[in-house]
Amino acid sequence: MARFTLPRDLYHGKGSLENLKNLKGKRAMVCVGGSAMKKFGFLERAVNYLKEAGMEVELFEGIESDPSVETVMRGAEAMLKFEPDWIVAMGGGSPIDAAKAMWIKYEYPECTFEDMCKVFGIPELRKKAHFCAIPSTSGTATEVTAFSIITDYSKGIKYPLADFEITPDIAIVDPDLAETMPDKLVAHTGMDALTHAIEAYVSTANCDYTDPLALHAMTMIKANLIESYKGDKEARANMHNAQCLAGMAFSNALLGIVHSMAHKTGAVFEDQGAHIIHGAANAMYLPKVIAYNAKDTTAAKRYAYISDFMGIGGASEGEKIANLIKFLRGMNDSLRIPHGIAHYGADSFPTEKGFVPENIFLERLPEIAKNAIADACTGSNPRQPKQEEMEKLLKCCYYDTEVDF
């Protein structure tokens, strides 16, 4: 038996933010990140709509990128004091992910972060509050997924929380919010979305309900991401829908080791002066993982089908997969994303010498590989890498070398 879960309601299209005024409740806590939602007036509009719905509103602001366990605990404490019956999270993936984890702690104050990390082990929610998610970026699709990513900075590790309980009740996918994204964010979130769609399609948990969503998302991203990056508003709106479809697919079909490696390399080099931004990590690692997974016959057939479906094609299965990899590398070039960690600059752009020194990478490699294998996304990958293979694959992602194993 399998399960397919989405938010009960999804409002989409320009101006759909206004649906907040139809929520029924007494108190709403609005969780947001930095200044963008305030600067462009979306936060004020959201608050006014909620007040129009007759609710008392409190803000929890300043949620950082790659939110920490500490931020989650502070937010949950604020919720316990205010006692909202609606949690409204708006902004990029970070504030929505953080608010999901806060929601768990609010409903179950005795729950530890370690408890939250038990895959599909979160107790029943909605005893105190329901959840509405409003994305301003076009990539994570956390507004429709059963996932949240929280960083434990004491370990330098990003942990995926996974349970259908944290799938939001309502998602509002309003392209007006996405128009505020800077081009670098468009690039990274867009490649994150493409990775979601491709990993969902080749996941061992794929099914008839997720495949159409994943495939349509891929074609939409191929048609719109570069134009969105260049500033085209219609393409930007199309990407906002495409990333949401990819999210619906992966939330139910799960992901693979591209995400496992991205989670475990994202913050582990923070002491060297930067993070490897999640979407950029996915973009760098995806071509390598396709080459690795394509040694599995079922995965190879699916990658070849993706190549055909996206209009890339080739004369044979092997050529179709090679052309798909070539296409993805070309996307990275167009979006100014490096091909390997060795050339990943502290500003995320390609550079001759990246911010992660070779000796530091090699020193931490065994632990990174071990943690990636243990990541929640690894179980649904077409191939299950051993320690030695994961280390070799990560080296290919560092040096940008061919995967031949």
Secondary structure as the mmCIF struct_conf table of DSSP 4:
data_model
#
loop_
_struct_conf.conf_type_id
_struct_conf.id
_struct_conf.beg_label_comp_id
_struct_conf.beg_label_asym_id
_struct_conf.beg_label_seq_id
_struct_conf.end_label_comp_id
_struct_conf.end_label_asym_id
_struct_conf.end_label_seq_id
BEND BEND1 ARG A 8 ARG A 8
STRN STRN1 ASP A 9 HIS A 12
BEND BEND2 GLY A 13 GLY A 13
TURN_TY1_P TURN_TY1_P1 LYS A 14 GLY A 15
HELX_RH_3T_P HELX_RH_3T_P1 SER A 16 ASN A 22
BEND BEND3 LYS A 26 LYS A 26
STRN STRN2 ARG A 27 CYS A 31
BEND BEND4 GLY A 34 SER A 35
HELX_RH_AL_P HELX_RH_AL_P1 ALA A 36 LYS A 39
TURN_TY1_P TURN_TY1_P2 PHE A 40 GLY A 41
HELX_RH_AL_P HELX_RH_AL_P2 PHE A 42 GLU A 52
TURN_TY1_P TURN_TY1_P3 ALA A 53 GLY A 54
STRN STRN3 GLU A 56 PHE A 60
HELX_LH_PP_P HELX_LH_PP_P1 ILE A 63 GLU A 64
BEND BEND5 SER A 65 ASP A 66
STRN STRN4 SER A 68 SER A 68
HELX_RH_AL_P HELX_RH_AL_P3 VAL A 69 PHE A 82
BEND BEND6 ASP A 85 ASP A 85
STRN STRN5 TRP A 86 GLY A 91
BEND BEND7 GLY A 92 GLY A 92
HELX_RH_AL_P HELX_RH_AL_P4 GLY A 93 GLU A 107
TURN_TY1_P TURN_TY1_P4 PRO A 109 GLU A 110
HELX_RH_AL_P HELX_RH_AL_P5 PHE A 113 MET A 116
TURN_TY1_P TURN_TY1_P5 CYS A 117 CYS A 117
BEND BEND8 LYS A 118 LYS A 118
TURN_TY1_P TURN_TY1_P6 VAL A 119 PHE A 120
HELX_LH_PP_P HELX_LH_PP_P2 ILE A 122 GLU A 124
BEND BEND9 LYS A 127 LYS A 128
STRN STRN6 HIS A 130 PRO A 135
BEND BEND10 SER A 136 GLY A 139
TURN_TY1_P TURN_TY1_P7 THR A 142 GLU A 143
BEND BEND11 VAL A 144 VAL A 144
BEND BEND12 ALA A 146 ALA A 146
STRN STRN7 PHE A 147 ASP A 152
TURN_TY1_P TURN_TY1_P8 TYR A 153 GLY A 156
STRN STRN8 ILE A 157 ALA A 162
HELX_RH_3T_P HELX_RH_3T_P2 PHE A 164 ILE A 166
BEND BEND13 THR A 167 THR A 167
BEND BEND14 ASP A 169 ASP A 169
STRN STRN9 ILE A 170 VAL A 173
HELX_RH_AL_P HELX_RH_AL_P6 PRO A 175 ALA A 178
TURN_TY1_P TURN_TY1_P9 GLU A 179 THR A 180
HELX_RH_AL_P HELX_RH_AL_P7 ASP A 183 VAL A 202
BEND BEND15 SER A 203 SER A 203
TURN_TY1_P TURN_TY1_P10 THR A 204 ALA A 205
TURN_TY1_P TURN_TY1_P11 ASP A 208 THR A 210
HELX_RH_AL_P HELX_RH_AL_P8 ASP A 211 TYR A 229
TURN_TY1_P TURN_TY1_P12 LYS A 230 GLY A 231
HELX_RH_AL_P HELX_RH_AL_P9 LYS A 233 ALA A 253
HELX_RH_AL_P HELX_RH_AL_P10 ILE A 257 THR A 265
TURN_TY1_P TURN_TY1_P13 GLY A 266 PHE A 269
HELX_RH_3T_P HELX_RH_3T_P3 GLU A 270 GLN A 272
TURN_TY1_P TURN_TY1_P14 GLY A 273 GLY A 273
HELX_RH_AL_P HELX_RH_AL_P11 HIS A 278 ASN A 293
TURN_TY1_P TURN_TY1_P15 ALA A 294 LYS A 295
BEND BEND16 ASP A 296 ASP A 296
HELX_RH_AL_P HELX_RH_AL_P12 THR A 297 PHE A 309
TURN_TY1_P TURN_TY1_P16 MET A 310 GLY A 311
BEND BEND17 ALA A 315 SER A 316
HELX_RH_AL_P HELX_RH_AL_P13 GLU A 317 SER A 334
TURN_TY1_P TURN_TY1_P17 LEU A 335 ARG A 336
BEND BEND18 HIS A 339 GLY A 340
HELX_RH_3T_P HELX_RH_3T_P4 ILE A 341 HIS A 343
STRN STRN10 TYR A 344 TYR A 344
TURN_TY1_P TURN_TY1_P18 ALA A 346 ASP A 347
BEND BEND19 SER A 348 PHE A 349
STRN STRN11 PRO A 350 PRO A 350
BEND BEND20 GLU A 352 LYS A 353
BEND BEND21 PHE A 355 VAL A 356
HELX_RH_AL_P HELX_RH_AL_P14 GLU A 358 ALA A 374
BEND BEND22 ASP A 375 ASP A 375
TURN_TY1_P TURN_TY1_P19 ALA A 376 CYS A 377
HELX_RH_3T_P HELX_RH_3T_P5 THR A 378 SER A 380
BEND BEND23 ASN A 381 ARG A 383
HELX_RH_AL_P HELX_RH_AL_P15 GLN A 387 TYR A 399
TURN_TY1_P TURN_TY1_P20 ASP A 400 ASP A 400
#
